[in-house]
Amino acid sequence: MTSSADPVDPPVPVPNVPGADAGVHGLPDRSELSLGQRLIVDASAAADIGLRTFVASILSAAMLPPIAAELIRPSGSTGERDRMRFYAELAAEHDPVKSFPAPTEPPRVYSRPANPLAEWIAHGRVHNIRFESSFEAINPAMRGRWRALQNNNVVRAQHWSHDDGPHPTLCLIHGFMGSPYLLNGLWMSLPWFYRSGYDVLLYTLPFHGRRAEKRSPFSGYGYFANGLTGFAEAMAQAVHDFRSVIDYLQFTGVEKIALTGISLGGYTTALIAGVEERIDAVIPNVPVVSIEAELDEWFPASKLFTVGRKLGKISLDDFAAASAYHSPLNYTPLVPRDRRLIITGLGDRLAPPEQAEMLWHHWDRCALHWFPGNHILHVSQPEYLRRMTRFLREFMFA
């Protein structure tokens, strides 16, 4: 049975300026906001531009090696273009079964107790789990490179479970570079969800945390260090490995699974909703859903991307066609409409609200909640946590 108490206060104090659900026409126009909301949106948007520049600089560092390889070995450009065409052809079929083959056997999971701090925060039993990924690169041209990976091919997650058997489980997928379990657990008030009766699972994306390869300069580096095709395969592996996590949860007796994700995790969450039908409810939070629509804003990564694209003789149309392979907009959602909730920040400039609105239209104008903050500063976060709670309770504890 769920708790009637409010979610705990967020770890970072934020102004209590409320957001709301979107109307029938989508997100509100600026003129519809109160003075306080406008001030928060403007201030948080200005702060987000600085953060976006920092993150774009990090991405540029990851993109430099494949671009340098193109400069040194121009003959490789044809290979990249051919690999991109492979994903474009898959995307054109709009077939999630073909684009994202399901794991063929359940994982052999190893579990060990997490550190005492994790159990103290959760006030319950917490285990770190791992298993060998069964993912094989979708593109045959990438399989040799992917098989050579070591850390990345070990799937990792943290599982908060109750002693009285499996409960409805809330899964969380973190954002780019944001893999620490402690950070995500506190940020999303997961101890409160746990006390409300949910089991909790925090999933580590490929190339993040302990899945990062040796000599990776930062968590998540591998997502962008293998070129455009490498990003496509990283997304495919993120989907594949999470489906193995679902196999594990169902093997342990879990009957209901809800999925939420932040930023890159929101992108992955929305994509999984178009691939995996065993999800009972889905909540992408500040998601990006169309990469090509965002590129011009991400200076200086946008400039390096243009250089790499021109070296590879890849047109913008070719890039958009290939990127559709891993875009949630390319697939019909398998989660029913009334079990989809999108959350976005009006001041977000890393994942602008226009991205969430694109997903909203594609998802048949499902529930959409906005807050007047940015990508990191989720103003009135307790309000949207309560919104999540009301939304999930109907499906997870029916």
HELIX and SHEET records of a PDB file:
HELIX    1   1 ARG A   30  GLU A   32  5                                   3    
HELIX    2   2 LEU A   35  ILE A   72  1                                  38    
HELIX    3   3 GLY A   76  GLU A   93  1                                  18    
HELIX    4   4 PRO A   96  SER A   99  1                                   4    
HELIX    5   5 PRO A  116  ALA A  122  1                                   7    
HELIX    6   6 PRO A  140  MET A  142  5                                   3    
HELIX    7   7 ARG A  143  ARG A  147  1                                   5    
HELIX    8   8 ASN A  151  ASN A  153  5                                   3    
HELIX    9   9 TYR A  181  TRP A  187  1                                   7    
HELIX   10  10 LEU A  190  ARG A  195  1                                   6    
HELIX   11  11 GLY A  209  ARG A  211  5                                   3    
HELIX   12  12 TYR A  221  TYR A  223  5                                   3    
HELIX   13  13 GLY A  227  PHE A  251  1                                  25    
HELIX   14  14 LEU A  264  ILE A  272  1                                   9    
HELIX   15  15 LEU A  295  GLU A  297  5                                   3    
HELIX   16  16 ALA A  301  LEU A  311  1                                  11    
HELIX   17  17 LEU A  316  SER A  323  1                                   8    
HELIX   18  18 ALA A  324  HIS A  326  5                                   3    
HELIX   19  19 PRO A  328  ASN A  330  5                                   3    
HELIX   20  20 ARG A  337  ARG A  339  5                                   3    
HELIX   21  21 PRO A  353  HIS A  362  1                                  10    
HELIX   22  22 GLN A  381  MET A  396  1                                  16    
SHEET    1   A 3 ALA A  20  ASP A  21  0                                        
SHEET    2   A 3 ALA A 367  PHE A 371 -1                                        
SHEET    3   A 3 LEU A 341  GLY A 345  1                                        
SHEET    1   B 7 TYR A 110  PRO A 113  0                                        
SHEET    2   B 7 ARG A 125  GLU A 132 -1                                        
SHEET    3   B 7 VAL A 154  SER A 161 -1                                        
SHEET    4   B 7 ASP A 199  TYR A 203 -1                                        
SHEET    5   B 7 THR A 169  ILE A 173  1                                        
SHEET    6   B 7 ILE A 257  ILE A 262  1                                        
SHEET    7   B 7 ALA A 281  ASN A 285  1                                        
END                                                                             
